[in-house]
Amino acid sequence: KLELFSTLVKCGFKEIEVGFPSASNTEFNFNRRLIEENRAPDDVWLQVLVQAREDLIERTFESLVGAKKAIIHLYNSTSPAQRRVVFGKTKEEVIEVAVRGAQWIKDRLPQLKGTEIMLQYSPESFSATEHEFAKEISEAVMEVWQPTPQRKMILNLPDTVEVAMPNVYADQIEWICRNIKNRDSLIIS
């Protein structure tokens, strides 16, 4: 993994997803090694992935202490099948999960004083989620994080399990871009 990271840096990548530091000690220690050994150049963003769970968010923040630049990528499940079968939650309850996760991240930002932070949110399985609901939950997270045109957040719209044909997926992204509020405060990924 370290060799791959070094190769990506040599290739000129400026944003590198380094993992899911709360998933295991191996992932956590890899992130710490990158930071403690100054392996990330000053212009490279270390991106970490985290579910909207407080314990995982706390561990993720611990892994980032001392980083120069970090992208914190929050996600939660949003598709009808995940809501119904996996979590047994209503749309309102799923929005609450996302908002609570966004708030836990916002509340912990002072722990990373001296680190340039960019925030990212994904409605997981976006392409299998009703586009109106994906917009609603994304806007709820935006309400917590308050992105601006000068301090944008990344809105990641994943085709997580590739359920959409490319043209349908493109139409879904276009619909979000045309209808989401404060579009000028977002980087769409």
N, C-alpha and C positions, 0 to 999 in steps of 0.2 A: 504494500500500500504506500509506503514511503517512497519507493522507486517510482510508482505511478505519479504521486504528487510532484516529485522533482521533475519528472518528464513534462507534466502539464505546465509547470512554471517555466521550464526551458522553452516550451512551445509558445509561451506568451499569454496563456490564459490568465485573466484577471479576477475571475470569480470561480472558486473551486469548491464544490460540495465535498467536504471532507468526511462526512458521515453523520451518524446518529449517536452522539456521545453518551446519551442516557441508556442506550440499548445494551451495553456491556462494558466491562472494565477495559477490554481491548480497544474498543472504540474511544472511550474516554481518555485512556492513556495515549492513544495516537494523537488526539487533539492536543493534549497537554505537551507532548513531545514537539509538535510543530511550533507551539508558542514558546516553550522554554528554551528550545535550541535555535530560536530565530530562523526557522526554515522558510517562513512565508515572507517574501519581500514586502516592503512598505506599501506597494500599490496592489497587492493581492488580497482579495476578500476571502476569508474562510467562511464557508457556508455550512451551517449545521441544520439538521432536520429534527423536529420535535413534535410529538402529538400534544394535543391540548389537555395535558394532565399535569397537575402542579408538581408532583414528585419528579417527573421527567424534565419539566422546565427548570426546576431548581438545579438538577444535576447538569443540565446543559449549560446553565450560567456558570456553574463551577468550572466547567471545562474551558470556558472562554476567558477567564480572568487573565489579563495581560496581553490579549490579542490586540493587534493594531487596528484591524478592520474585520468586522464580522457581520454576516447576514444570518439572522435568526428566522428560520423557515417553519412557521406554525401551520399545522394542518389538522383537519378532522373530517371524518366520514360524513358524506352529505347525500348520497344517492338513496332513492326510495328503498331499494333492497337492503342496504346497510342500515338505514334508519329502522326498518321494520324487523328484519331477520336477525341482524347482529346485535343491535343495541336496544331495540324495543322502545324507541324514542319518537316523539312527535317532531315536526319541523321546529316548533317553538323551543323544545328541549335541546335540539341539535344546535340551534342558534345560541342558546344559553351556554352550551359547551364551548363554542367558538369565542364568544364574548368573554367568558370567564378566563379562557386561555390567553386571549389577547391582553386582558387586564393583568394577569399574573406576570406576563412578559413586561408590560409597561411598568409595573411596580418594581421590578427587579433591575431595570436599566441603570439606576445609580450604582449597582454592584460592578458595573463595567466602565466606571469612570476612566477616561483616557482612551477608550476604544471607540472608534467610529462605527456606528451601528446602522444597518439598514434592516428594516423589517419586511418579512414576506409572509403572505397567507395563501393557502391552497384549500379550496373546497375539494377534498379528495374525491376522486372519480367524477370530476366535473362533467365529463362528456356523458355520463349516465344520470346526471342530476338535472332536474327541471331547470331551464335557464332562468326563469323568474326567481326560483329559490336560490340558485347560485348567486344571483345578483343581490338578493336580500341578505344572505348570510355574509357575503363579502362587504356589503355596505355597513353591516353591523360591526364587523371588525374594524373597518375604516373609521367608524364613529369613535371607537376606543383609541386608536392610534393617531388619528387626526393628521393624515399626510397632507402635505402642501405641494405646490409646484416646485418649491425650493428644496423640500425634504420629502421626496416621493417614497412610497412603499411599493414593493413588488406584489402584483397579484398574479399568482401562478394558476393557470387553468389547465390541469392535466387530463390527458386521456389515459388515466391510470391503467385500466385493463383493456384498452384499445377496443371499445365497443362501438365507436362511431367511425363511419367511413370518412376519409380525409375531407371530402367536400362538406359533409355534415358538421364535422368538428370545426372546420374553418367558419362555417355559418354561425355556429354557437359562439365562437370567439368574437366574430364580428358583431353579433347581437349584443354581447356584453359591452364591447367597446362603444357601441352607439347609445347604450341605455344606462350604463352605470353612472352614478353621480360623481362629480369631481374627477373626471377622466384625466384631466391634466395633472393630477397628483399621483398618478399610477404609472408604473412600468408594467406592461403586460408581458407575461412569460408563458 
